[in-house]
């Protein structure tokens, strides 16, 4: 018999750990683990999320102004580079809130107000769901309309 068991038999006032105490690990530091520390989210993370969400909306042809799209097309052709999903998006991120500015090109024939509303809804939903930040505003600037007979500024790669 162990020393503890012998002491418990001889001293009825001696306490033994309950089954619950044995099964659950001891909590240290107290409080909710979710609030122990701080999470920061970079502006670029929010910009990528917003850029992808905006591109998913029917009627959005491209993101960014003509000049940024031209530079982006050149950069995209450089071997090893990745496509910039945050082109045309600027985010200001605080501790609990974020504000976004988007610049889009819409397809000819779509309702700009409907596309802007859909972009706002999709961006707000995606950013709030993925980051937990409150989106306080999404400003949208329509910088161009893509006409059906216009060529894309981003030419297809000659490489196969």
Chimera marker file (.cmm) of the C-alpha trace (Angstrom):
<marker_set name="trace">
<marker id="1" x="0.000" y="0.000" z="0.000" r="1" g="1" b="0" radius="0.5"/>
<marker id="2" x="1.330" y="3.462" z="-0.805" r="1" g="1" b="0" radius="0.5"/>
<marker id="3" x="2.193" y="6.050" z="1.819" r="1" g="1" b="0" radius="0.5"/>
<marker id="4" x="-0.666" y="8.283" z="0.657" r="1" g="1" b="0" radius="0.5"/>
<marker id="5" x="-3.185" y="5.463" z="0.911" r="1" g="1" b="0" radius="0.5"/>
<marker id="6" x="-1.918" y="4.561" z="4.383" r="1" g="1" b="0" radius="0.5"/>
<marker id="7" x="-2.175" y="8.206" z="5.505" r="1" g="1" b="0" radius="0.5"/>
<marker id="8" x="-5.701" y="8.480" z="4.091" r="1" g="1" b="0" radius="0.5"/>
<marker id="9" x="-6.797" y="5.356" z="5.943" r="1" g="1" b="0" radius="0.5"/>
<marker id="10" x="-5.290" y="6.539" z="9.216" r="1" g="1" b="0" radius="0.5"/>
<marker id="11" x="-6.420" y="10.184" z="8.796" r="1" g="1" b="0" radius="0.5"/>
<marker id="12" x="-10.043" y="10.463" z="7.607" r="1" g="1" b="0" radius="0.5"/>
<marker id="13" x="-9.679" y="14.269" z="7.347" r="1" g="1" b="0" radius="0.5"/>
<marker id="14" x="-6.926" y="13.929" z="4.688" r="1" g="1" b="0" radius="0.5"/>
<marker id="15" x="-8.158" y="15.032" z="1.264" r="1" g="1" b="0" radius="0.5"/>
<marker id="16" x="-7.772" y="12.969" z="-1.872" r="1" g="1" b="0" radius="0.5"/>
<marker id="17" x="-8.110" y="14.421" z="-5.354" r="1" g="1" b="0" radius="0.5"/>
<marker id="18" x="-11.535" y="13.870" z="-6.846" r="1" g="1" b="0" radius="0.5"/>
<marker id="19" x="-11.995" y="12.088" z="-10.175" r="1" g="1" b="0" radius="0.5"/>
<marker id="20" x="-12.661" y="15.449" z="-11.871" r="1" g="1" b="0" radius="0.5"/>
<marker id="21" x="-9.414" y="16.898" z="-10.565" r="1" g="1" b="0" radius="0.5"/>
<marker id="22" x="-7.437" y="13.906" z="-11.799" r="1" g="1" b="0" radius="0.5"/>
<marker id="23" x="-8.958" y="13.989" z="-15.310" r="1" g="1" b="0" radius="0.5"/>
<marker id="24" x="-8.708" y="17.708" z="-16.106" r="1" g="1" b="0" radius="0.5"/>
<marker id="25" x="-5.314" y="19.363" z="-16.427" r="1" g="1" b="0" radius="0.5"/>
<marker id="26" x="-4.539" y="22.218" z="-14.097" r="1" g="1" b="0" radius="0.5"/>
<marker id="27" x="-5.332" y="25.620" z="-15.597" r="1" g="1" b="0" radius="0.5"/>
<marker id="28" x="-2.578" y="28.132" z="-15.310" r="1" g="1" b="0" radius="0.5"/>
<marker id="29" x="-2.898" y="31.873" z="-15.725" r="1" g="1" b="0" radius="0.5"/>
<marker id="30" x="-6.657" y="31.778" z="-15.346" r="1" g="1" b="0" radius="0.5"/>
<marker id="31" x="-9.182" y="33.259" z="-17.693" r="1" g="1" b="0" radius="0.5"/>
<marker id="32" x="-10.096" y="32.544" z="-21.262" r="1" g="1" b="0" radius="0.5"/>
<marker id="33" x="-7.147" y="31.401" z="-23.433" r="1" g="1" b="0" radius="0.5"/>
<marker id="34" x="-8.613" y="33.311" z="-26.383" r="1" g="1" b="0" radius="0.5"/>
<marker id="35" x="-7.733" y="36.637" z="-24.757" r="1" g="1" b="0" radius="0.5"/>
<marker id="36" x="-4.183" y="35.785" z="-23.741" r="1" g="1" b="0" radius="0.5"/>
<marker id="37" x="-2.221" y="37.765" z="-26.271" r="1" g="1" b="0" radius="0.5"/>
<marker id="38" x="-2.863" y="39.939" z="-29.270" r="1" g="1" b="0" radius="0.5"/>
<marker id="39" x="-3.429" y="39.127" z="-32.927" r="1" g="1" b="0" radius="0.5"/>
<marker id="40" x="-2.438" y="41.697" z="-35.512" r="1" g="1" b="0" radius="0.5"/>
<marker id="41" x="-3.486" y="41.549" z="-39.141" r="1" g="1" b="0" radius="0.5"/>
<marker id="42" x="-1.364" y="43.295" z="-41.761" r="1" g="1" b="0" radius="0.5"/>
<marker id="43" x="-2.928" y="45.694" z="-44.252" r="1" g="1" b="0" radius="0.5"/>
<marker id="44" x="-1.774" y="43.419" z="-47.080" r="1" g="1" b="0" radius="0.5"/>
<marker id="45" x="-3.742" y="40.472" z="-45.708" r="1" g="1" b="0" radius="0.5"/>
<marker id="46" x="-6.981" y="42.459" z="-45.693" r="1" g="1" b="0" radius="0.5"/>
<marker id="47" x="-6.153" y="43.831" z="-49.163" r="1" g="1" b="0" radius="0.5"/>
<marker id="48" x="-5.734" y="40.314" z="-50.584" r="1" g="1" b="0" radius="0.5"/>
<marker id="49" x="-8.984" y="39.093" z="-49.058" r="1" g="1" b="0" radius="0.5"/>
<marker id="50" x="-10.861" y="42.142" z="-50.348" r="1" g="1" b="0" radius="0.5"/>
<marker id="51" x="-9.276" y="41.888" z="-53.804" r="1" g="1" b="0" radius="0.5"/>
<marker id="52" x="-10.252" y="38.249" z="-54.227" r="1" g="1" b="0" radius="0.5"/>
<marker id="53" x="-13.774" y="38.907" z="-52.932" r="1" g="1" b="0" radius="0.5"/>
<marker id="54" x="-14.253" y="41.848" z="-55.313" r="1" g="1" b="0" radius="0.5"/>
<marker id="55" x="-13.035" y="39.847" z="-58.325" r="1" g="1" b="0" radius="0.5"/>
<marker id="56" x="-15.643" y="37.163" z="-57.566" r="1" g="1" b="0" radius="0.5"/>
<marker id="57" x="-18.482" y="39.591" z="-58.333" r="1" g="1" b="0" radius="0.5"/>
<marker id="58" x="-20.103" y="39.283" z="-61.752" r="1" g="1" b="0" radius="0.5"/>
<marker id="59" x="-19.529" y="42.491" z="-63.730" r="1" g="1" b="0" radius="0.5"/>
<marker id="60" x="-16.091" y="43.276" z="-62.279" r="1" g="1" b="0" radius="0.5"/>
<marker id="61" x="-13.696" y="43.063" z="-65.209" r="1" g="1" b="0" radius="0.5"/>
<marker id="62" x="-10.476" y="44.085" z="-63.430" r="1" g="1" b="0" radius="0.5"/>
<marker id="63" x="-9.097" y="45.861" z="-60.400" r="1" g="1" b="0" radius="0.5"/>
<marker id="64" x="-6.998" y="49.029" z="-60.355" r="1" g="1" b="0" radius="0.5"/>
<marker id="65" x="-6.444" y="51.980" z="-62.638" r="1" g="1" b="0" radius="0.5"/>
<marker id="66" x="-5.167" y="51.649" z="-66.195" r="1" g="1" b="0" radius="0.5"/>
<marker id="67" x="-1.608" y="52.462" z="-65.149" r="1" g="1" b="0" radius="0.5"/>
<marker id="68" x="-1.497" y="49.979" z="-62.270" r="1" g="1" b="0" radius="0.5"/>
<marker id="69" x="-2.962" y="47.273" z="-64.538" r="1" g="1" b="0" radius="0.5"/>
<marker id="70" x="-0.287" y="47.994" z="-67.163" r="1" g="1" b="0" radius="0.5"/>
<marker id="71" x="2.528" y="47.748" z="-64.614" r="1" g="1" b="0" radius="0.5"/>
<marker id="72" x="0.894" y="44.651" z="-63.177" r="1" g="1" b="0" radius="0.5"/>
<marker id="73" x="0.752" y="43.013" z="-66.609" r="1" g="1" b="0" radius="0.5"/>
<marker id="74" x="4.476" y="43.637" z="-67.078" r="1" g="1" b="0" radius="0.5"/>
<marker id="75" x="5.273" y="42.337" z="-63.583" r="1" g="1" b="0" radius="0.5"/>
<marker id="76" x="3.098" y="39.248" z="-64.146" r="1" g="1" b="0" radius="0.5"/>
<marker id="77" x="5.181" y="38.322" z="-67.187" r="1" g="1" b="0" radius="0.5"/>
<marker id="78" x="8.397" y="38.167" z="-65.162" r="1" g="1" b="0" radius="0.5"/>
<marker id="79" x="9.258" y="34.527" z="-64.476" r="1" g="1" b="0" radius="0.5"/>
<marker id="80" x="8.676" y="33.554" z="-60.866" r="1" g="1" b="0" radius="0.5"/>
<marker id="81" x="6.411" y="36.491" z="-60.059" r="1" g="1" b="0" radius="0.5"/>
<marker id="82" x="2.921" y="35.999" z="-58.727" r="1" g="1" b="0" radius="0.5"/>
<marker id="83" x="-0.245" y="37.760" z="-59.804" r="1" g="1" b="0" radius="0.5"/>
<marker id="84" x="-1.090" y="40.669" z="-57.536" r="1" g="1" b="0" radius="0.5"/>
<marker id="85" x="-4.507" y="39.970" z="-56.043" r="1" g="1" b="0" radius="0.5"/>
<marker id="86" x="-4.406" y="43.186" z="-54.032" r="1" g="1" b="0" radius="0.5"/>
<marker id="87" x="-4.097" y="45.461" z="-57.086" r="1" g="1" b="0" radius="0.5"/>
<marker id="88" x="-6.675" y="48.239" z="-56.835" r="1" g="1" b="0" radius="0.5"/>
<marker id="89" x="-7.232" y="47.749" z="-53.104" r="1" g="1" b="0" radius="0.5"/>
<marker id="90" x="-6.052" y="49.922" z="-50.218" r="1" g="1" b="0" radius="0.5"/>
<marker id="91" x="-6.813" y="48.989" z="-46.630" r="1" g="1" b="0" radius="0.5"/>
<marker id="92" x="-6.383" y="50.836" z="-43.363" r="1" g="1" b="0" radius="0.5"/>
<marker id="93" x="-6.385" y="48.312" z="-40.536" r="1" g="1" b="0" radius="0.5"/>
<marker id="94" x="-6.823" y="49.193" z="-36.877" r="1" g="1" b="0" radius="0.5"/>
<marker id="95" x="-7.078" y="46.933" z="-33.858" r="1" g="1" b="0" radius="0.5"/>
<marker id="96" x="-10.764" y="46.078" z="-34.337" r="1" g="1" b="0" radius="0.5"/>
<marker id="97" x="-11.852" y="47.913" z="-37.494" r="1" g="1" b="0" radius="0.5"/>
<marker id="98" x="-10.799" y="48.352" z="-41.109" r="1" g="1" b="0" radius="0.5"/>
<marker id="99" x="-11.687" y="50.690" z="-43.959" r="1" g="1" b="0" radius="0.5"/>
<marker id="100" x="-11.179" y="49.833" z="-47.636" r="1" g="1" b="0" radius="0.5"/>
<marker id="101" x="-10.803" y="51.734" z="-50.887" r="1" g="1" b="0" radius="0.5"/>
<marker id="102" x="-11.285" y="49.757" z="-54.103" r="1" g="1" b="0" radius="0.5"/>
<marker id="103" x="-10.723" y="50.789" z="-57.694" r="1" g="1" b="0" radius="0.5"/>
<marker id="104" x="-12.532" y="48.628" z="-60.233" r="1" g="1" b="0" radius="0.5"/>
<marker id="105" x="-13.180" y="48.311" z="-63.948" r="1" g="1" b="0" radius="0.5"/>
<marker id="106" x="-16.679" y="47.113" z="-64.817" r="1" g="1" b="0" radius="0.5"/>
<marker id="107" x="-17.925" y="45.290" z="-67.897" r="1" g="1" b="0" radius="0.5"/>
<marker id="108" x="-19.994" y="47.336" z="-70.330" r="1" g="1" b="0" radius="0.5"/>
<marker id="109" x="-23.735" y="46.851" z="-69.942" r="1" g="1" b="0" radius="0.5"/>
<marker id="110" x="-23.862" y="46.061" z="-66.238" r="1" g="1" b="0" radius="0.5"/>
<marker id="111" x="-25.486" y="48.319" z="-63.666" r="1" g="1" b="0" radius="0.5"/>
<marker id="112" x="-22.618" y="50.076" z="-61.917" r="1" g="1" b="0" radius="0.5"/>
<marker id="113" x="-24.677" y="50.685" z="-58.788" r="1" g="1" b="0" radius="0.5"/>
<marker id="114" x="-25.637" y="46.976" z="-58.608" r="1" g="1" b="0" radius="0.5"/>
<marker id="115" x="-22.029" y="45.866" z="-59.125" r="1" g="1" b="0" radius="0.5"/>
<marker id="116" x="-20.797" y="48.316" z="-56.477" r="1" g="1" b="0" radius="0.5"/>
<marker id="117" x="-23.435" y="47.073" z="-54.005" r="1" g="1" b="0" radius="0.5"/>
<marker id="118" x="-22.518" y="43.429" z="-54.697" r="1" g="1" b="0" radius="0.5"/>
<marker id="119" x="-18.798" y="44.168" z="-54.357" r="1" g="1" b="0" radius="0.5"/>
<marker id="120" x="-19.412" y="45.936" z="-51.034" r="1" g="1" b="0" radius="0.5"/>
<marker id="121" x="-21.485" y="43.039" z="-49.688" r="1" g="1" b="0" radius="0.5"/>
<marker id="122" x="-19.009" y="40.378" z="-50.825" r="1" g="1" b="0" radius="0.5"/>
<marker id="123" x="-15.955" y="42.246" z="-49.523" r="1" g="1" b="0" radius="0.5"/>
<marker id="124" x="-17.523" y="43.047" z="-46.151" r="1" g="1" b="0" radius="0.5"/>
<marker id="125" x="-18.666" y="39.452" z="-45.699" r="1" g="1" b="0" radius="0.5"/>
<marker id="126" x="-15.287" y="37.950" z="-46.618" r="1" g="1" b="0" radius="0.5"/>
<marker id="127" x="-13.155" y="40.361" z="-44.583" r="1" g="1" b="0" radius="0.5"/>
<marker id="128" x="-15.319" y="40.182" z="-41.459" r="1" g="1" b="0" radius="0.5"/>
<marker id="129" x="-15.621" y="36.388" z="-41.638" r="1" g="1" b="0" radius="0.5"/>
<marker id="130" x="-11.914" y="35.773" z="-42.158" r="1" g="1" b="0" radius="0.5"/>
<marker id="131" x="-10.400" y="38.457" z="-39.918" r="1" g="1" b="0" radius="0.5"/>
<marker id="132" x="-13.007" y="39.237" z="-37.277" r="1" g="1" b="0" radius="0.5"/>
<marker id="133" x="-12.455" y="42.944" z="-37.990" r="1" g="1" b="0" radius="0.5"/>
<marker id="134" x="-15.428" y="45.264" z="-38.371" r="1" g="1" b="0" radius="0.5"/>
<marker id="135" x="-15.488" y="46.794" z="-41.851" r="1" g="1" b="0" radius="0.5"/>
<marker id="136" x="-16.570" y="50.394" z="-41.304" r="1" g="1" b="0" radius="0.5"/>
<marker id="137" x="-16.564" y="51.446" z="-44.957" r="1" g="1" b="0" radius="0.5"/>
<marker id="138" x="-15.854" y="50.217" z="-48.466" r="1" g="1" b="0" radius="0.5"/>
<marker id="139" x="-15.315" y="53.071" z="-50.914" r="1" g="1" b="0" radius="0.5"/>
<marker id="140" x="-15.497" y="52.053" z="-54.567" r="1" g="1" b="0" radius="0.5"/>
<marker id="141" x="-14.126" y="54.073" z="-57.469" r="1" g="1" b="0" radius="0.5"/>
<marker id="142" x="-15.075" y="52.870" z="-60.946" r="1" g="1" b="0" radius="0.5"/>
<marker id="143" x="-12.105" y="53.911" z="-63.072" r="1" g="1" b="0" radius="0.5"/>
<marker id="144" x="-13.091" y="52.390" z="-66.420" r="1" g="1" b="0" radius="0.5"/>
<marker id="145" x="-15.640" y="50.397" z="-68.393" r="1" g="1" b="0" radius="0.5"/>
<marker id="146" x="-14.476" y="47.398" z="-70.420" r="1" g="1" b="0" radius="0.5"/>
<marker id="147" x="-16.100" y="47.606" z="-73.850" r="1" g="1" b="0" radius="0.5"/>
<marker id="148" x="-16.842" y="44.326" z="-75.653" r="1" g="1" b="0" radius="0.5"/>
<marker id="149" x="-14.544" y="45.124" z="-78.594" r="1" g="1" b="0" radius="0.5"/>
<marker id="150" x="-11.618" y="46.420" z="-76.502" r="1" g="1" b="0" radius="0.5"/>
<marker id="151" x="-8.533" y="44.290" z="-76.135" r="1" g="1" b="0" radius="0.5"/>
<marker id="152" x="-7.347" y="43.500" z="-72.654" r="1" g="1" b="0" radius="0.5"/>
<marker id="153" x="-4.379" y="45.522" z="-71.460" r="1" g="1" b="0" radius="0.5"/>
<marker id="154" x="-2.961" y="42.315" z="-70.058" r="1" g="1" b="0" radius="0.5"/>
<marker id="155" x="-1.898" y="40.406" z="-73.173" r="1" g="1" b="0" radius="0.5"/>
<marker id="156" x="-1.747" y="36.656" z="-73.186" r="1" g="1" b="0" radius="0.5"/>
<marker id="157" x="1.656" y="35.164" z="-72.605" r="1" g="1" b="0" radius="0.5"/>
<marker id="158" x="3.544" y="34.072" z="-75.710" r="1" g="1" b="0" radius="0.5"/>
<marker id="159" x="4.969" y="31.155" z="-73.753" r="1" g="1" b="0" radius="0.5"/>
<marker id="160" x="3.200" y="27.829" z="-73.815" r="1" g="1" b="0" radius="0.5"/>
<link id1="1" id2="2" r="1" g="1" b="0" radius="0.2"/>
<link id1="2" id2="3" r="1" g="1" b="0" radius="0.2"/>
<link id1="3" id2="4" r="1" g="1" b="0" radius="0.2"/>
<link id1="4" id2="5" r="1" g="1" b="0" radius="0.2"/>
<link id1="5" id2="6" r="1" g="1" b="0" radius="0.2"/>
<link id1="6" id2="7" r="1" g="1" b="0" radius="0.2"/>
<link id1="7" id2="8" r="1" g="1" b="0" radius="0.2"/>
<link id1="8" id2="9" r="1" g="1" b="0" radius="0.2"/>
<link id1="9" id2="10" r="1" g="1" b="0" radius="0.2"/>
<link id1="10" id2="11" r="1" g="1" b="0" radius="0.2"/>
<link id1="11" id2="12" r="1" g="1" b="0" radius="0.2"/>
<link id1="12" id2="13" r="1" g="1" b="0" radius="0.2"/>
<link id1="13" id2="14" r="1" g="1" b="0" radius="0.2"/>
<link id1="14" id2="15" r="1" g="1" b="0" radius="0.2"/>
<link id1="15" id2="16" r="1" g="1" b="0" radius="0.2"/>
<link id1="16" id2="17" r="1" g="1" b="0" radius="0.2"/>
<link id1="17" id2="18" r="1" g="1" b="0" radius="0.2"/>
<link id1="18" id2="19" r="1" g="1" b="0" radius="0.2"/>
<link id1="19" id2="20" r="1" g="1" b="0" radius="0.2"/>
<link id1="20" id2="21" r="1" g="1" b="0" radius="0.2"/>
<link id1="21" id2="22" r="1" g="1" b="0" radius="0.2"/>
<link id1="22" id2="23" r="1" g="1" b="0" radius="0.2"/>
<link id1="23" id2="24" r="1" g="1" b="0" radius="0.2"/>
<link id1="24" id2="25" r="1" g="1" b="0" radius="0.2"/>
<link id1="25" id2="26" r="1" g="1" b="0" radius="0.2"/>
<link id1="26" id2="27" r="1" g="1" b="0" radius="0.2"/>
<link id1="27" id2="28" r="1" g="1" b="0" radius="0.2"/>
<link id1="28" id2="29" r="1" g="1" b="0" radius="0.2"/>
<link id1="29" id2="30" r="1" g="1" b="0" radius="0.2"/>
<link id1="30" id2="31" r="1" g="1" b="0" radius="0.2"/>
<link id1="31" id2="32" r="1" g="1" b="0" radius="0.2"/>
<link id1="32" id2="33" r="1" g="1" b="0" radius="0.2"/>
<link id1="33" id2="34" r="1" g="1" b="0" radius="0.2"/>
<link id1="34" id2="35" r="1" g="1" b="0" radius="0.2"/>
<link id1="35" id2="36" r="1" g="1" b="0" radius="0.2"/>
<link id1="36" id2="37" r="1" g="1" b="0" radius="0.2"/>
<link id1="37" id2="38" r="1" g="1" b="0" radius="0.2"/>
<link id1="38" id2="39" r="1" g="1" b="0" radius="0.2"/>
<link id1="39" id2="40" r="1" g="1" b="0" radius="0.2"/>
<link id1="40" id2="41" r="1" g="1" b="0" radius="0.2"/>
<link id1="41" id2="42" r="1" g="1" b="0" radius="0.2"/>
<link id1="42" id2="43" r="1" g="1" b="0" radius="0.2"/>
<link id1="43" id2="44" r="1" g="1" b="0" radius="0.2"/>
<link id1="44" id2="45" r="1" g="1" b="0" radius="0.2"/>
<link id1="45" id2="46" r="1" g="1" b="0" radius="0.2"/>
<link id1="46" id2="47" r="1" g="1" b="0" radius="0.2"/>
<link id1="47" id2="48" r="1" g="1" b="0" radius="0.2"/>
<link id1="48" id2="49" r="1" g="1" b="0" radius="0.2"/>
<link id1="49" id2="50" r="1" g="1" b="0" radius="0.2"/>
<link id1="50" id2="51" r="1" g="1" b="0" radius="0.2"/>
<link id1="51" id2="52" r="1" g="1" b="0" radius="0.2"/>
<link id1="52" id2="53" r="1" g="1" b="0" radius="0.2"/>
<link id1="53" id2="54" r="1" g="1" b="0" radius="0.2"/>
<link id1="54" id2="55" r="1" g="1" b="0" radius="0.2"/>
<link id1="55" id2="56" r="1" g="1" b="0" radius="0.2"/>
<link id1="56" id2="57" r="1" g="1" b="0" radius="0.2"/>
<link id1="57" id2="58" r="1" g="1" b="0" radius="0.2"/>
<link id1="58" id2="59" r="1" g="1" b="0" radius="0.2"/>
<link id1="59" id2="60" r="1" g="1" b="0" radius="0.2"/>
<link id1="60" id2="61" r="1" g="1" b="0" radius="0.2"/>
<link id1="61" id2="62" r="1" g="1" b="0" radius="0.2"/>
<link id1="62" id2="63" r="1" g="1" b="0" radius="0.2"/>
<link id1="63" id2="64" r="1" g="1" b="0" radius="0.2"/>
<link id1="64" id2="65" r="1" g="1" b="0" radius="0.2"/>
<link id1="65" id2="66" r="1" g="1" b="0" radius="0.2"/>
<link id1="66" id2="67" r="1" g="1" b="0" radius="0.2"/>
<link id1="67" id2="68" r="1" g="1" b="0" radius="0.2"/>
<link id1="68" id2="69" r="1" g="1" b="0" radius="0.2"/>
<link id1="69" id2="70" r="1" g="1" b="0" radius="0.2"/>
<link id1="70" id2="71" r="1" g="1" b="0" radius="0.2"/>
<link id1="71" id2="72" r="1" g="1" b="0" radius="0.2"/>
<link id1="72" id2="73" r="1" g="1" b="0" radius="0.2"/>
<link id1="73" id2="74" r="1" g="1" b="0" radius="0.2"/>
<link id1="74" id2="75" r="1" g="1" b="0" radius="0.2"/>
<link id1="75" id2="76" r="1" g="1" b="0" radius="0.2"/>
<link id1="76" id2="77" r="1" g="1" b="0" radius="0.2"/>
<link id1="77" id2="78" r="1" g="1" b="0" radius="0.2"/>
<link id1="78" id2="79" r="1" g="1" b="0" radius="0.2"/>
<link id1="79" id2="80" r="1" g="1" b="0" radius="0.2"/>
<link id1="80" id2="81" r="1" g="1" b="0" radius="0.2"/>
<link id1="81" id2="82" r="1" g="1" b="0" radius="0.2"/>
<link id1="82" id2="83" r="1" g="1" b="0" radius="0.2"/>
<link id1="83" id2="84" r="1" g="1" b="0" radius="0.2"/>
<link id1="84" id2="85" r="1" g="1" b="0" radius="0.2"/>
<link id1="85" id2="86" r="1" g="1" b="0" radius="0.2"/>
<link id1="86" id2="87" r="1" g="1" b="0" radius="0.2"/>
<link id1="87" id2="88" r="1" g="1" b="0" radius="0.2"/>
<link id1="88" id2="89" r="1" g="1" b="0" radius="0.2"/>
<link id1="89" id2="90" r="1" g="1" b="0" radius="0.2"/>
<link id1="90" id2="91" r="1" g="1" b="0" radius="0.2"/>
<link id1="91" id2="92" r="1" g="1" b="0" radius="0.2"/>
<link id1="92" id2="93" r="1" g="1" b="0" radius="0.2"/>
<link id1="93" id2="94" r="1" g="1" b="0" radius="0.2"/>
<link id1="94" id2="95" r="1" g="1" b="0" radius="0.2"/>
<link id1="95" id2="96" r="1" g="1" b="0" radius="0.2"/>
<link id1="96" id2="97" r="1" g="1" b="0" radius="0.2"/>
<link id1="97" id2="98" r="1" g="1" b="0" radius="0.2"/>
<link id1="98" id2="99" r="1" g="1" b="0" radius="0.2"/>
<link id1="99" id2="100" r="1" g="1" b="0" radius="0.2"/>
<link id1="100" id2="101" r="1" g="1" b="0" radius="0.2"/>
<link id1="101" id2="102" r="1" g="1" b="0" radius="0.2"/>
<link id1="102" id2="103" r="1" g="1" b="0" radius="0.2"/>
<link id1="103" id2="104" r="1" g="1" b="0" radius="0.2"/>
<link id1="104" id2="105" r="1" g="1" b="0" radius="0.2"/>
<link id1="105" id2="106" r="1" g="1" b="0" radius="0.2"/>
<link id1="106" id2="107" r="1" g="1" b="0" radius="0.2"/>
<link id1="107" id2="108" r="1" g="1" b="0" radius="0.2"/>
<link id1="108" id2="109" r="1" g="1" b="0" radius="0.2"/>
<link id1="109" id2="110" r="1" g="1" b="0" radius="0.2"/>
<link id1="110" id2="111" r="1" g="1" b="0" radius="0.2"/>
<link id1="111" id2="112" r="1" g="1" b="0" radius="0.2"/>
<link id1="112" id2="113" r="1" g="1" b="0" radius="0.2"/>
<link id1="113" id2="114" r="1" g="1" b="0" radius="0.2"/>
<link id1="114" id2="115" r="1" g="1" b="0" radius="0.2"/>
<link id1="115" id2="116" r="1" g="1" b="0" radius="0.2"/>
<link id1="116" id2="117" r="1" g="1" b="0" radius="0.2"/>
<link id1="117" id2="118" r="1" g="1" b="0" radius="0.2"/>
<link id1="118" id2="119" r="1" g="1" b="0" radius="0.2"/>
<link id1="119" id2="120" r="1" g="1" b="0" radius="0.2"/>
<link id1="120" id2="121" r="1" g="1" b="0" radius="0.2"/>
<link id1="121" id2="122" r="1" g="1" b="0" radius="0.2"/>
<link id1="122" id2="123" r="1" g="1" b="0" radius="0.2"/>
<link id1="123" id2="124" r="1" g="1" b="0" radius="0.2"/>
<link id1="124" id2="125" r="1" g="1" b="0" radius="0.2"/>
<link id1="125" id2="126" r="1" g="1" b="0" radius="0.2"/>
<link id1="126" id2="127" r="1" g="1" b="0" radius="0.2"/>
<link id1="127" id2="128" r="1" g="1" b="0" radius="0.2"/>
<link id1="128" id2="129" r="1" g="1" b="0" radius="0.2"/>
<link id1="129" id2="130" r="1" g="1" b="0" radius="0.2"/>
<link id1="130" id2="131" r="1" g="1" b="0" radius="0.2"/>
<link id1="131" id2="132" r="1" g="1" b="0" radius="0.2"/>
<link id1="132" id2="133" r="1" g="1" b="0" radius="0.2"/>
<link id1="133" id2="134" r="1" g="1" b="0" radius="0.2"/>
<link id1="134" id2="135" r="1" g="1" b="0" radius="0.2"/>
<link id1="135" id2="136" r="1" g="1" b="0" radius="0.2"/>
<link id1="136" id2="137" r="1" g="1" b="0" radius="0.2"/>
<link id1="137" id2="138" r="1" g="1" b="0" radius="0.2"/>
<link id1="138" id2="139" r="1" g="1" b="0" radius="0.2"/>
<link id1="139" id2="140" r="1" g="1" b="0" radius="0.2"/>
<link id1="140" id2="141" r="1" g="1" b="0" radius="0.2"/>
<link id1="141" id2="142" r="1" g="1" b="0" radius="0.2"/>
<link id1="142" id2="143" r="1" g="1" b="0" radius="0.2"/>
<link id1="143" id2="144" r="1" g="1" b="0" radius="0.2"/>
<link id1="144" id2="145" r="1" g="1" b="0" radius="0.2"/>
<link id1="145" id2="146" r="1" g="1" b="0" radius="0.2"/>
<link id1="146" id2="147" r="1" g="1" b="0" radius="0.2"/>
<link id1="147" id2="148" r="1" g="1" b="0" radius="0.2"/>
<link id1="148" id2="149" r="1" g="1" b="0" radius="0.2"/>
<link id1="149" id2="150" r="1" g="1" b="0" radius="0.2"/>
<link id1="150" id2="151" r="1" g="1" b="0" radius="0.2"/>
<link id1="151" id2="152" r="1" g="1" b="0" radius="0.2"/>
<link id1="152" id2="153" r="1" g="1" b="0" radius="0.2"/>
<link id1="153" id2="154" r="1" g="1" b="0" radius="0.2"/>
<link id1="154" id2="155" r="1" g="1" b="0" radius="0.2"/>
<link id1="155" id2="156" r="1" g="1" b="0" radius="0.2"/>
<link id1="156" id2="157" r="1" g="1" b="0" radius="0.2"/>
<link id1="157" id2="158" r="1" g="1" b="0" radius="0.2"/>
<link id1="158" id2="159" r="1" g="1" b="0" radius="0.2"/>
<link id1="159" id2="160" r="1" g="1" b="0" radius="0.2"/>
</marker_set>
